[in-house]
Amino acid sequence: MSELEKTKNIIIKNIQKLCAHCVNGVEHDCPVQKIAEQVSVIRGVPLIVNDEFRGVIFR
């Protein structure tokens, strides 16, 4: 798994913690889920400087 994928997974997990329904696995439609979906589809090239992940260059 790339550094970008790891970072996206961490962000998605943290975003989902903002909604009690998402934490409990309840089927529902909320803005938190929409934000998590948007993060999951981000595609780009990871920017690595001196062996440190610094962000994403979008294509």
C-alpha positions as CSV (number, residue, x, y, z in Angstrom):
1,M,0.0,0.0,0.0
2,S,1.4,3.4,-1.0
3,E,1.9,6.2,1.4
4,L,-1.0,8.1,-0.2
5,E,-3.3,5.1,0.3
6,K,-2.3,4.8,4.0
7,T,-2.9,8.5,4.5
8,K,-6.3,8.4,2.8
9,N,-7.3,5.4,5.0
10,I,-6.3,7.3,8.2
11,I,-8.2,10.4,7.1
12,I,-11.3,8.4,6.2
13,K,-11.3,6.6,9.6
14,N,-10.9,9.9,11.5
15,I,-13.7,11.5,9.5
16,Q,-16.0,8.6,10.2
17,K,-15.4,9.0,13.9
18,L,-17.2,12.3,13.7
19,C,-20.6,10.6,13.3
20,A,-22.1,8.3,15.9
21,H,-24.1,6.4,13.3
22,C,-21.0,5.8,11.2
23,V,-19.1,4.6,14.2
24,N,-21.9,2.1,15.0
25,G,-22.2,0.9,11.4
26,V,-25.8,2.2,11.0
27,E,-26.9,2.4,7.4
28,H,-27.8,6.1,6.8
29,D,-27.0,9.1,4.5
30,C,-25.0,11.9,6.1
31,P,-22.4,14.6,5.1
32,V,-19.7,12.7,6.9
33,Q,-20.1,9.7,4.6
34,K,-20.0,12.0,1.5
35,I,-16.7,13.6,2.7
36,A,-15.2,10.2,3.3
37,E,-16.2,9.1,-0.2
38,Q,-14.7,12.2,-1.7
39,V,-11.4,11.5,0.1
40,S,-11.4,7.9,-1.1
41,V,-11.5,8.9,-4.8
42,I,-8.6,11.4,-4.6
43,R,-6.0,10.4,-7.2
44,G,-2.6,11.9,-7.6
45,V,1.1,11.5,-7.3
46,P,2.6,11.5,-3.8
47,L,5.1,14.3,-3.2
48,I,8.0,12.9,-1.2
49,V,10.8,15.2,0.0
50,N,13.8,13.8,1.9
51,D,11.9,10.5,2.4
52,E,8.9,12.3,3.9
53,F,5.4,12.4,2.5
54,R,4.6,16.1,1.9
55,G,1.3,15.9,0.0
56,V,-0.2,15.0,-3.3
57,I,0.2,16.5,-6.8
58,F,-3.2,16.2,-8.5
59,R,-3.5,15.1,-12.1
